[in-house]
Amino acid sequence: MECIITIELGTNAVRIFAFDLSGNIIGSMKGSYPTFHTEPDYSEQDPEQIFITMLYVLKNLLTEKIHPQKYKVVSICFSASMHSVLAIDDHGVPLGNVITWADNRGKVEAQELKKSGLGKILYDNTGTPIHPMSPLVKITWMKNHDQERFNQTYKFLSIKSYIIQQLTGEYFIDYSLASATGLLNIQTIQWEPEALAYAGITADKLPELAPVFHSPGKLRKEYQKSLKLSSSTKLILGSSDGCMATLGAGVWSDGKATITIEDSGAVRVVGKEVLRDEKQRFFNYLLTENCYVSGGPTNNGGVVFDWFAKQFGDFRIPYEIEYTMDNLVNEASKVAVGSDGLLFLPYLLGERAPIWNANARGSYFGLNIKHERQHFIRATIEGILYEIYSIGKTLEEHRSIKTLSVNGSFASIPFCTQMIADMYNKPVTVNKHSDSASRGSFLMSATDMGKYATLEEASRTVALTDTYTADPGHHQTYQKYFDVFERLTNKLADEFEAIANLQQKH
């Protein structure tokens, strides 16, 4: 018997799945790792801890689920969160921590570049909005503020490129993940000369570009031995978690969009052409030739509800965050739509689409003497989803969206899924498997093996189960509150900047 392994290097956890060749899940395991916020705008992780966690989880899955059932692993396909930057020396040793997508330290560089003529050229050429999330901006910040590390750097890698280099000894990045760096020209599929010049680097400071189906090489012999894997096990570069989640959600035709909410979130569509937006509000990431995944990301998805649960949850069972969150959702369901006038701006980590404001901050608004704990819970969930709705609403200025598919651990909570349907006033389907990124990686591996002729054909095999239909009355109520939410977000732009500046001074 043969099987496919998928490895998803997520923001706060690695998720590893094993599929048989029919797409059935044989087993899965997860391992978490922390993010360090040593300064208000800093978000970093330990790359060696991520690698060790990945190895530990992979070995356990193989030892407990795969080898006892006599499965042969024919391929391992990778996906990863976007926009990470890790500086390494010429021995492959990290020069400090990996900087994650949520890091906002380069916001001054981003603001200056976005206002310039070069910023518009780079957005048009790379498809990546000018924002501190972008590796282009992160590397530029390092050049300006951490010159010693910048000068010592042999290569700037994504976390996935680092993991693959550790496993194979080779430096590669797939076109898809590279298209999220702000450094790749998505028309020529080469590193963009003007972006490189702005960052102060040359192409040899970056890993080699390759298609998503590319095999970066064989596992090093020591890992073949310790993991008990054959030298014939094929490694596949794969793509970003966002593109994989879109593929795994079966979203591959006009009129469809997918919503993913894990720690962060996004609303995405697939098309054969780049989505052009004069206000530079959307990303356009290349998956394969003439196939673009376009949309907008939010910083503030499940991570915000996780924050709320840790601060205000009732931990009757110590350390059981999922139990606590289930209880919070149950409490929220007892409150009427609109939380009796309590609104929450969920910008705890600044924000990307559609406002692209790294200084944005969270706040509760409309509080009165009758509001209780349960109102805060529901308002928090509504605020996270208002932000998701604002991305989709903006996306509809360019693309028709008739149906939505949701995936991710937060989006797939029935209470939240119904809320999404009501806000959008559209039918919402849920994947049979909530972890769409892993499903997308399986479909990519199966296509590489010849099981499917194309990724489009593979996407049509995705099973969608439950469908949620909108309540028109709830939609009207949400529209009224969303109008206030949107006005508040825009009106507070100056105050966001002022409070951010005060933090910097202290």
N, C-alpha and C positions, 0 to 999 in steps of 0.2 A: 504494500500500500504506500502511496505517495501523499505528501502534504506540502502546503505552502505556509511559511511563517511571515507575518507582517510585524514590523517594529515601528511604532509611532512615538517619536520623541516629542512629547507634549510640553506645554509650559511648565507644569508642576509635577508631571508624572510621565513615566514610560509605560505604554500599553502594548503588550505583545499578544498576538492571536495566532492560533494555528487552525488552518482550514484544510479539509479534504478537498480533492479536486472537483467535487460537486458544489463546493461553496458552503458546506456545513461546518460549523465551528466545532473543532475537536477539544479545544481548551483555550483559556486565556488567563493572563496574570498581569498585575500592575505593581509598579514600584514608584514611590514618591520621592521628591527631593525638594529642598527649600529654595526660596528666592530671597536674596539679601537686599534690604533697602537701607544702606548705610547713610544716605543723604535723601532729602525729600524727592529728588528727581532720579535717583539711582535704582536700577533693578538689575541685579547680577546673580549668576549661579556658578557653582564650582563644576567645571567641565569634567574633572576626574571623578567627581561624585556621580555625575550623570552617567559616565561610561561604566563605572563599577556597578551602579544600580541596574543599568541595562544588561550587563553580563550576568549579574545575579538572578534577575528575573528570567532571562532567556534560559540559563542553565536549569533553573527550577522547573520551568515549563517543559523543557526537553526531558528532564529526569523523571518527572512525575506523570506527564501526560503522553509524550510522544514516543520515547524509546520503549516503555513497557508495552505499548500497543503495536510495536514493530513497524512504525511509520518511517519512511525515508523522506527526509527534507530535501525537496528538489530545488526550492528557491527561497530566498529571504528578500523581501522588498521593504524599503525604508520610506518613512514620511517624517516630517518634522515641522515644528512651528517656524514661522518666517522671521526674517530681520535680525537674527542673532549675529553677533560679531565676536570672534575670539582671535586675539593676536598670539602667534606662536613664534618660537625662535627656529633656527635652522636645524635643530634636533627634533622638532615637533613638540617641544615642551611649551605648555601654555605660559604666556606672560600675563599672569593675573586671571581674573574670572572672565566668563563669557558675559557679554552685555546683551540683555534680552530685548524683545520687541517693546516692552513696556517702559524702557528707559527713556527719560525725557531730558537728559543733561545737555543735549545739543540743540535746545530750543532757540537759542539766540542765533546760532548758525542757520537753523532751518528758516527762521523768520526773515533773515537777511537774504537768503538764497531765493525764497519764494517771491519776494518783492522784486527781484532782479529779472532782467530779460533772459538771463541764462537759466533761471529756474523754470520758466515756461518751456524753453527748448528741451531741458532735461526731462520734464514731465511728459512732453509729447513723444520724446524718443524712447524713454524707458517705461512709461506707463505707471510709474510709482509716484504717488503724491509726495511732495516735499514736506517732510515731517521728521521729528527726532527719531521715530521708529526706524527710519531708513538707514541701512548700513553706510550708504554714501555720507550721511550726516554724522553718524557715529565715528567713522574713520576721520572725517574732517575735524570733529571735536578733539579727537586724540592728537591729531597733528597740531592743533592750536593750544591744547592745555596739558598734554601728557607726552611731550616731545621725546623724552628718553625712551618710553615704551614704543612710540611710533618708529623711532630710528632703529630700535633693536628688532623690530618685527620682520620675520622672514616671509610670512604669509598671513593674510586675514581670512579666517575661515568662518563658515556657519557651524553650528554645533553638529549638524549632520555630517558635514565634510570632515570634522574632527573625528567623529565616531568611526566613519568609514576608513579614515587614514589609520586609526589605531588598529582596525581589524585587518587591513590589507596592505598598508604602507604606501597607498596611492592618494594623491590629492585631486579630488573631483567635486564638481557641483553640477547638478542637473540644470537644464535650461529653465525649468519652471521655478525652482527656488531662486536661481540667479535673477529671474525677472522681477523678483520682489526686493532686490537690493538697491535699486536706483542707479545701478552701475551697468546694466545690460541694455543694449539697444534691441528692443523687441522686434524691430523690422529686419535688422541685419543678423540678429542672434550672435552678436559679438560684443565684447566689452566696449562701452561707449567712451570714445576718446575724451570728450569734453568733461564727462563725469570723473574719469580717472585724473585728468589734469586738475580739476577742482579739489579733489580729495588729496592730491599731491602724491599719487602712487602710479605705478606702471602695471600692466596686465600680469606680469610675472609675480606680483604680490598677491594674486588671487588664484584659487584652484582652477584646474582645467575644466572647460565647459564640455558638457556631454548631454545627449538626449535622455529622457526619463527612463527608457528601456535599457540604457547602457549598463554593462557589468563592469564595476571598477577593478575587478581582479578577484583572486581566490582568497579565502580566509588564510591568515597566517597559520603555519603548521601547529603552533602551540594552542591556538583556539580550536583548530580541527580536533586536536587530541582532547582538550579539556571539555569541549562541548559534545564530543563523540559525533562529529559531523563529517561527511565524506568530502574529499577534495573536489568532487563534482557538484557540490551544492552551489548553486548560482546566486550571486549577490546582484540585486537590481537597485540602481540609484533611487528610483522612485521620484516622488514630487514633494510638494509642501502638504501640510495637513489640510489646508483649506481647499486646494485643488482635489486632493484625494477624497475629502468629504463630499465635494460636489459630485464627483464621479460616483461615489458610493451611495449617493442619495437618488441616483437615477435621473438627475436633472441635465438633460442634454438636448432640449428642443425649445422652440419659441413658446412664450407664454408661461414658462415654468421658472421658478426661483427656489433656492434653498436657503434655509436659515439654520445656522449652526450656532449653538451656545454651549460652550464648555466654560473655561475660565474667562476667555474673551469671547467674541462672537462676530458674526458676519452675515450679510445678505449677499447672495451671489447669483449670477446668471451665466450661461455659456453661450458663446457666439463665434462666428467665423471672422468677425471684424472687431477692431478695437473700439471701445466705447469712448467717444470724444466728449469731453465736458470742459467748457471754457473756465469753469470755476475750480477745476482740478480736484473734484471731490471723490473720484473713484479710482480704484486700482484696475489695471489690466495685466493679468498674469498669464504668461504663455504656458500652455500645458503640452501640446504637441503642435506640429506645423499647422498654421491657420486655425488654431483652436485657442480661444482666449476665455479665461474665467475672469469676469468683471464684477465689480461690486464695491461694497464699503465695509470696513471693519470697525468694531467697537472695542475699546479697551476694557469696558465695564460690563462683563457678562456674569457668569456664575461666581466669579471671584468676589463680586460685590455682595451677593447673597451669602456666600461663605463668610465674608467679613462680618456681616450683620449677625449671622448665627453664632459666631465665636464671641462677639461682644455682648449680645442680648439673648442668646438662646438659653434654654433651661436644660443643662447637662445632667439629667438624672442618671444616665449611664455614662460614666467618665470616658471622655475622649471619643464618644460615639457621635461624630458629626452628622452622619446620614440620618440617624434616629432623630436628632435634634431638628434637622432641617425639615424632615417629614412632619414633625409636630408644628413647626412654624407655618408650613403650607396649610395644614389643617386649620389652624387659627385664622389665617388670612381668608380662607374660604367662607368664613362666617360674616365677613364684612361686605357691604354693598359695593358694586362697581363704582370706581372713582374714589374709594376710601374716604367718603364723606368730606371731600374737599381737601384732603392732605396730599400734596405732591412731593415727589422726591426727584431731585436731579442727581443721577448716579455717577457723576464724574470723579470717582475717587482716584483714578489714575490718569487724570487729564482725559482728552478724548481725541479720537481720530474722526472717522466719518460721522455725520456729514459736516461737522463744524471745524475739524482739524485744528483744535486748540489745546496745546499741551498744558496751558495754564488753567484749564477748566477745573472746577472744584465741585464737590458734592454738597447738597443742602436739602433740608426739608422746608416746605413752604405751605402756608395755609393752616398752620397749627392753631387749634382752638381748645377751649377747656373741656370739650366733650371727647376729644381724641384719646384713645387708649392704646395699649401695646399692640393689639391686633390690627389697628389702623396703620401703625408704623410698618408692620410686617407686609401688609397688602400694598401699601404705598411704595415700599422698597421694590417689590416684584414688579409692580406697574411701571415704576420709573425705569427699571432695566429694560422692560419691553417697549415702553414709549421710545426709548433710544433706538431699539431695533426697528420699530415702526418708522421712525424718522428717516432711517437709511433707505428702507424699501420705498417710502413715499418719494424720496428724492430720485431713486433709481427709476421710478415709473415716469419720470420726465423724459427718459430716453428709451425705455423698453416696456412693452406691455406685459403685465404679470397677471395671469388668470388664476393660477393655482400655486400653492406653496408646499414645500416639503420641509419638515423640521427634523433635526437630528442633534445629538449631543445630550449629555446627561441632564442639563438644566432645561433645555428646550423641550425635551421629551417627557417632562412631568405633565400628566394630563391637565392639571389645573392651569399650568402655564400655556400649554398648547391651545386650550380653549380660549385663553386670553388673547393669544396671537391671532386666532381666527376672528375673534370679535373686533380687535383693533383694525385689522386689514379689511374686514368684511369680505373675506375670501375663504374658500375651502382649504383646509390644511391636512395633509396626509403625514403619517408617521412611518418611518422605515421599520421593517420587521426587526432590524438590528440597529440599536441607537448609535453604535460606534461606526459611523459612516466612513471615517478616514481609513480604518482597517479594512472595511469592505471594499473601498476604492483600491487599496493596495493589493488585495486579493484579485480584483478584476484586472488590474494592470499586469500582475504576474501571470494570470490565466491567459490573457491576450498575448503576452510574450511567448507563452508555451504553444500558442496556436489554437487554444480552445475557442477563442472568439477572433473574428477577422479584424475587428476594429474596437476601439474603446467605446464608440457609439453603440455598437452591437452589444458589448458587454453591459453598458449602462441600462439597456432595456430589460435585462434580467433581474433588476432590483425589485424585490417584493415590497410593495407598500401596503400596510395593513389598515389601521384605523383612520377614518376620515372625520375631521371635526368641522362642523358647519357653523357659520357666524350667526349670532343673535343680533338682528338689526337694531333692537332697542339698546343693547349694550354698546353696539358700535356708535350710535349717536351720542351716548353719554361719554364714551372714550374720546370722540372727536372734540367735544367741548373742552374736556380737560387737557387733551393734547395741545390744543391751540394755546392754552395758558403755559403749558410746559415749554413749547417752542419759543414763545415770546420771552419767557423768563431766561431761557438759555441765551438768547440773543442780547437781551438787555443787560445781562450781568457780565458781558465780555470785559468791560473796563474794570469791574470789581474783581473778576478772576485774576486779571493781570496785577492789580494792586496788591492783592493778598499774597500772590506768588512772589512779588518783589519784596514784601515784608519778610517772608520766610527766608529768602536768599540773604537778606541783611543780618538775620539772626543765625 
